[in-house]
Amino acid sequence: MKVILLNGSRREKGCTYTALSVVADTLKENGIDAEIIHAVPDTATINAVAEKMKTADGLVIGSPVYWASPSGEIVSFMDQLAGKAGAALVHKVGATVASARRAGTTATLDVLNKYLAYHQMVSVASNYWPMVHGNTPDEVRQDAEGLQIMRVLGRNMAWILKCIEAGKKAGISAPETEAKVMTNFIR
Ligand SMILES: Cc1cc2nc3c(=O)[nH]c(=O)nc-3n(C[C@H](O)[C@H](O)[C@H](O)COP(=O)(O)O)c2cc1C
């Protein structure tokens, strides 16, 4: 089983990456393959992630807080990924992670969680809303509570993935999807 973790920061190896690394390491310790991808919203990267999501079992969307919101980069990336590969997200396991110096994390998570909800993803929680605090990777490494939140998130995600896998082996697969009804206007 494999989880793709998207780093929606302009900084490839910054605070968001540091938080996602803890989630990825914990997943690996629990027998789940994990790959962190720098989510630059260009066509090549979006297409590559769209392809990987066809076989991946889970997705973690990570973003720094920019102006009390997710980065423009991750919003652009997810808008395009959802358009290209929305079907590959359906019924998979998902989580979101935010990194901030101080404020705007829950507003950021609210936006990112909407991508999970629309695609009927199984949303994984931790022992607090999944955030870390810091301006540098070193500061994030000093955020003991944030690091614990990331570890618990990774363990919970591995557990849910294994439960779904065990369910499949016992004959319980994802429910049928209905063709989407879109009522854009009523007259
Ligand atoms: C354009 C910009 C806007 C930011 N806005 C906020 C903010 O509203 N609240 C906050 O706490 N930190 C803010 N920050 C700080 C980052 O959220 C924080 O340093 C984060 O951990 C950086 O993660 P990264 O290293 O993965 O980019 C901002 C940083 C930038 C570059």
Ligand as a Chemical Component Dictionary entry (heavy atoms), coordinates in Angstrom:
data_LIG
# 
_chem_comp.id                   LIG 
_chem_comp.type                 NON-POLYMER 
_chem_comp.pdbx_formal_charge   0 
_chem_comp.three_letter_code    LIG 
# 
loop_
_chem_comp_atom.comp_id 
_chem_comp_atom.atom_id 
_chem_comp_atom.alt_atom_id 
_chem_comp_atom.type_symbol 
_chem_comp_atom.charge 
_chem_comp_atom.model_Cartn_x 
_chem_comp_atom.model_Cartn_y 
_chem_comp_atom.model_Cartn_z 
_chem_comp_atom.pdbx_ordinal 
LIG C1  C1  C 0 3.553  34.707 1.698  1  
LIG C2  C2  C 0 3.574  34.188 3.109  2  
LIG C3  C3  C 0 2.489  34.400 3.936  3  
LIG C4  C4  C 0 2.474  33.895 5.228  4  
LIG N1  N1  N 0 1.364  34.091 6.008  5  
LIG C5  C5  C 0 1.313  33.558 7.260  6  
LIG C6  C6  C 0 0.135  33.688 8.063  7  
LIG O1  O1  O 0 -0.885 34.233 7.659  8  
LIG N2  N2  N 0 0.154  33.146 9.312  9  
LIG C7  C7  C 0 1.271  32.495 9.802  10 
LIG O2  O2  O 0 1.222  32.048 10.929 11 
LIG N3  N3  N 0 2.386  32.351 9.063  12 
LIG C8  C8  C 0 2.431  32.855 7.792  13 
LIG N4  N4  N 0 3.558  32.685 7.029  14 
LIG C9  C9  C 0 4.662  31.870 7.573  15 
LIG C10 C10 C 0 4.568  30.400 7.105  16 
LIG O3  O3  O 0 3.266  29.897 7.201  17 
LIG C11 C11 C 0 5.451  29.499 7.971  18 
LIG O4  O4  O 0 6.756  29.978 7.989  19 
LIG C12 C12 C 0 5.394  28.074 7.443  20 
LIG O5  O5  O 0 5.800  27.188 8.442  21 
LIG C13 C13 C 0 6.292  27.923 6.228  22 
LIG O6  O6  O 0 6.232  26.595 5.727  23 
LIG P1  P1  P 0 7.213  26.149 4.537  24 
LIG O7  O7  O 0 8.609  26.247 5.082  25 
LIG O8  O8  O 0 6.819  24.763 4.211  26 
LIG O9  O9  O 0 6.964  27.095 3.415  27 
LIG C14 C14 C 0 3.591  33.176 5.714  28 
LIG C15 C15 C 0 4.699  32.968 4.884  29 
LIG C16 C16 C 0 4.703  33.473 3.592  30 
LIG C17 C17 C 0 5.898  33.219 2.714  31 
# 
loop_
_chem_comp_bond.comp_id 
_chem_comp_bond.atom_id_1 
_chem_comp_bond.atom_id_2 
_chem_comp_bond.value_order 
_chem_comp_bond.pdbx_ordinal 
LIG C1  C2  SING 1  
LIG C2  C3  SING 2  
LIG C2  C16 DOUB 3  
LIG C3  C4  DOUB 4  
LIG C4  N1  SING 5  
LIG C4  C14 SING 6  
LIG N1  C5  DOUB 7  
LIG C5  C6  SING 8  
LIG C5  C8  SING 9  
LIG C6  O1  DOUB 10 
LIG C6  N2  SING 11 
LIG N2  C7  SING 12 
LIG C7  O2  DOUB 13 
LIG C7  N3  SING 14 
LIG N3  C8  DOUB 15 
LIG C8  N4  SING 16 
LIG N4  C9  SING 17 
LIG N4  C14 SING 18 
LIG C9  C10 SING 19 
LIG C10 O3  SING 20 
LIG C10 C11 SING 21 
LIG C11 O4  SING 22 
LIG C11 C12 SING 23 
LIG C12 O5  SING 24 
LIG C12 C13 SING 25 
LIG C13 O6  SING 26 
LIG O6  P1  SING 27 
LIG P1  O7  DOUB 28 
LIG P1  O8  SING 29 
LIG P1  O9  SING 30 
LIG C14 C15 DOUB 31 
LIG C15 C16 SING 32 
LIG C16 C17 SING 33 
# 
